[in-house]
Amino acid sequence: MIISSLLAMDPAGSITLTLIFCVSCIFLLILLTTQGRVNGLPPGPKPLPLLGNILQIERGKMVQSLVKMREKYGNVFTLYFGKRRVIILTGYQTVKEALVDQAEEFSGRGECPSFDACYKNNGLIFTNNMERWRQLRRFTVVTFKDFGMGKKIAEDWIKDEAQHIVSEFRKTKGKFFSPNHLLSLASLNVSCFILFGNRFEYDHKELHTVIEMVHGSFEVISSAWGQIYEIFPGFMRFIPGKHHKIFKCLNSLLAFSEERVEICRQKLDPSSPQSYIDSFLIKIETEKDNPNTAFTLPNLICNVAQLLFSAADTTSETLNYGILLLLKYPEIQAKVKQEIDQVIGENRSPTFQDKSKMPYTEAVIHEIQRFINLIPFGAPRATTRDVVFKGYHIPKGTTVYAMLGTVLNDPQCWIDPHHFNPQNFLDDLGNFKKNDGFMPFSAGKRNCLGEGLARMMLFLFLTTILQNFTLKSPLPSDDLDISPEVSGMGNFPKFYQTYI
């Protein structure tokens, strides 16, 4: 109203006011664009006010978009997710220097808006409170060992679960079926042994509900809706869309975890803990007078939910994708089965000790993990202090994405990295060989807590299945599509069926 009145009284002043308005807009644009910039940051595309670099990220193809940016800006570059600054690390050498050589500096947990909204900085995996993380990780590692992780008792649980998989496969009697859900049930059950002290039958309703909650949230987080939420959480929280399914699923998983904690609490015998939850409940009681303790009920509930989330998806999806690859390449499946026949035979179940005598099978399992690139970003890290990295200054608390997929596909580490080739893990004599670029479980101080258990499950589940069955595809192998269905936070195989 005031400007209109001035223009009406003095039309000549309109030019001056217009210039002032334009200059003000330009100044505001520059101010917003450079807001939060720090001298010495790695290079990167210029962000727009509020939007950041959203226009440089192709819808639903965040990983591919960042790989393209790498070609222009190098292996270390700065990106803005809305107003949030993140540092992207790519390639084996760069990721190793950060996560391994400067492990302490890059051991924080970066922002994960989808998970942070539900977990509220509680639990082991997604907390950015370093003292809490140290207490919970130390306790969890020790307690998992107490309940069998890395020992024969855990191997026996896995072998028993593998026989349940075989029984379910036999029930198909030559019909086409998808193994995905069954593999998720089996993988989750192994973790239930440790967390709750018992397994569930495969027709148990709650077990299926957990699978649905985990798969549902993971799928949406990896979709275009989930990626947009990660960039604009404050805005998208009020916008209707599929991203709200994430919170419904994660909150349901928290409710399930709380229910299981209460069941364990009612049956608890402090002199004889039967599970991870029992041990944590005892720790809560012994630490109740410690104001700085990480052993609280919210941390326990979130811990259980986060560990279930990891158990229900990562190992099972690796197996599911692995079976698809063996259908695509039946000659590789045949060579694995031949090694199983030579080393194990038909009259006993596979054991984890057999792995050392089965280099080709171990190479195939490793190549499955490398090729599928299940979690291409890895979980975001954060700097725990101001860091000088490759000549750049990265402030304390900055979110850092070490793109594990660029390590698993780094041509400096792998033969023809975009093709499935077990020779990546075999020497000229056919012996298994390690490769430092193998980082599907991440690296450094925030690497996957369940790596040992996952390795045992992958070997015992796959060898037990192939000992008993030759897996076949209803489609010609050339028609099988092994590209991922979703490519965001996670790479999932397209739906397929098999038969025995």
C-alpha positions, 0 to 999 in steps of 0.5 A, spaced: 500 500 500 505 504 501 509 503 495 503 504 491 501 510 494 508 513 492 508 511 485 501 514 484 504 521 487 511 520 483 511 516 477 518 517 476 520 514 482 518 507 480 524 506 476 528 508 482 524 503 487 524 498 481 532 498 481 532 498 489 527 492 489 531 488 484 538 490 487 535 487 494 533 481 491 540 480 488 543 481 494 538 476 498 539 471 493 547 472 494 546 472 501 542 465 501 546 462 496 552 463 500 549 462 507 553 457 511 558 456 506 565 455 510 572 457 507 576 451 504 570 446 503 571 441 497 568 444 491 561 442 488 555 445 484 552 452 486 546 451 491 540 455 490 537 458 496 532 454 500 532 448 494 540 447 495 542 442 489 535 439 488 535 441 481 541 437 479 539 431 482 535 427 477 528 424 480 529 417 484 536 417 481 540 420 487 546 415 486 546 416 479 546 423 479 552 424 484 556 419 480 555 424 474 557 430 479 563 426 481 566 426 474 566 434 474 568 435 481 572 429 483 572 424 489 570 429 494 565 434 493 560 439 497 552 438 496 546 441 499 540 437 501 536 444 501 539 448 506 543 442 509 550 441 507 553 434 506 560 432 503 560 426 498 566 421 498 567 417 492 572 411 490 576 406 494 582 411 496 578 416 498 573 412 502 579 408 506 582 415 507 576 417 511 573 411 514 579 407 516 585 412 516 581 418 520 576 413 523 575 417 529 574 424 526 569 420 521 565 416 526 559 420 528 552 419 525 550 424 520 543 426 519 538 421 517 531 425 517 527 419 516 530 415 522 531 421 526 524 423 526 522 416 530 528 414 534 529 421 536 537 420 537 536 414 541 539 407 540 545 404 538 545 405 530 542 412 529 545 416 535 549 422 534 551 422 541 558 419 541 558 417 549 552 414 548 554 410 542 560 408 545 557 405 551 551 401 547 556 398 542 561 396 547 555 392 551 552 390 545 558 387 542 560 383 549 552 381 550 552 378 542 558 374 544 555 372 550 549 369 547 553 365 541 555 370 536 561 368 533 561 361 537 558 354 535 551 356 538 550 361 533 552 356 528 547 351 530 541 356 530 543 358 523 544 351 521 537 349 524 534 355 521 537 353 514 533 346 515 527 350 516 528 353 509 529 347 506 523 344 508 519 350 506 522 349 499 520 342 499 513 344 500 513 348 493 513 341 489 515 344 483 511 350 483 513 357 481 515 361 488 518 367 490 524 366 495 524 373 498 519 373 504 521 366 506 529 368 506 526 374 510 523 370 515 529 366 516 534 371 517 530 375 522 529 369 526 536 368 527 536 375 530 530 373 534 534 368 538 539 373 540 534 379 542 528 375 545 531 368 546 527 364 542 525 363 534 518 364 531 514 359 527 514 361 520 506 362 520 507 367 526 503 373 525 507 378 528 513 375 524 510 377 518 508 384 521 515 385 522 517 383 515 512 388 512 514 394 516 521 393 515 520 392 507 515 397 507 519 403 510 526 401 506 522 401 500 519 408 501 526 411 503 529 408 497 524 411 493 523 418 490 518 420 495 523 418 501 529 421 497 525 428 497 523 427 504 531 426 506 532 433 502 526 437 505 524 434 512 521 440 515 517 442 509 515 434 507 513 433 514 506 437 512 505 435 505 501 428 503 505 423 500 508 416 500 513 418 505 508 418 511 508 410 510 516 410 513 513 413 519 507 409 520 512 403 519 517 405 523 513 407 529 509 400 528 516 397 529 518 401 535 511 398 538 513 391 537 519 392 540 516 395 546 511 389 547 517 384 546 521 388 551 515 388 556 514 380 555 522 379 557 521 384 563 515 380 566 519 373 565 526 376 567 530 372 572 536 377 573 540 371 575 540 367 569 539 372 563 536 368 556 537 374 551 540 381 549 533 384 552 534 380 559 541 383 559 540 390 557 534 390 563 539 388 568 544 393 566 538 398 566 537 396 574 545 396 575 546 403 572 539 407 575 543 411 579 548 413 574 545 420 570 550 419 564 548 412 563 546 410 556 542 404 559 535 407 559 528 404 556 528 408 550 535 406 548 533 399 549 526 399 545 530 403 539 536 398 539 531 392 538 527 396 533 534 398 529 537 391 530 531 388 527 530 392 521 538 391 520 536 383 520 530 383 516 532 386 510 540 386 509 542 379 509 535 376 506 535 381 500 543 379 499 540 372 499 534 374 495 539 377 490 544 372 490 539 367 488 537 371 482 544 372 480 545 364 480 539 363 476 541 368 471 548 365 471 546 357 471 554 355 470 556 359 476 550 355 480 553 349 477 560 350 479 558 352 486 554 345 487 560 341 484 564 344 490 559 343 495 558 335 493 566 335 493 567 338 500 561 336 504 557 331 500 550 329 501 550 326 508 551 332 513 549 339 513 554 344 511 558 347 517 562 354 517 569 351 517 567 348 510 568 355 508 576 355 508 575 349 503 571 352 498 574 358 495 569 358 489 563 358 493 566 364 498 568 368 492 561 367 489 558 370 495 563 375 496 561 377 488 554 377 490 555 382 495 560 386 491 555 386 485 548 388 488 551 394 492 545 393 497 546 399 500 550 404 495 550 410 500 552 406 507 549 410 513 551 417 513 557 419 518 559 426 521 565 429 523 567 429 530 571 435 530 574 440 525 577 436 520 582 437 514 581 432 509 585 432 502 587 439 503 579 441 504 576 444 511 570 440 513 567 443 520 565 439 526 558 436 525 558 436 518 554 430 515 558 425 510 556 420 505 561 415 503 559 412 497 560 405 498 557 403 491 563 407 488 568 403 492 565 396 490 565 399 483 572 402 483 575 399 476 582 400 480 580 394 485 575 390 480 576 386 474 570 389 469 566 392 475 559 392 472 559 385 471 558 379 475 565 375 476 567 371 481 574 371 479 574 378 482 576 374 489 580 368 486 587 368 484 590 364 478 590 358 482 583 358 484 584 360 491 580 365 495 583 372 495 581 378 499 580 385 496 581 391 500 575 394 496 570 389 499 566 394 503 559 392 503 559 392 511 562 399 511 569 400 514 572 404 520 569 405 527 561 405 525 562 398 521 556 393 521 555 390 528 553 384 525 558 383 520 560 376 523 553 373 523 551 376 516 557 372 513 555 366 517 548 366 515 550 367 508 554 361 507 550 356 511 543 358 508 546 358 501 550 352 501 544 348 505 539 350 499 544 349 493 546 342 497 539 340 496 536 343 490 538 346 483 534 352 482 531 353 476 528 359 472 521 359 469 524 364 464 530 363 459 536 366 463 537 371 458 530 374 459 532 375 467 533 382 469 538 383 474 538 391 475 535 393 481 528 395 482 529 401 487 536 405 487 536 410 492 538 408 500 538 400 497 538 396 491 533 391 491 532 386 485 526 386 481 520 381 483 522 374 480 520 366 481 524 360 481 522 352 482 526 346 484 
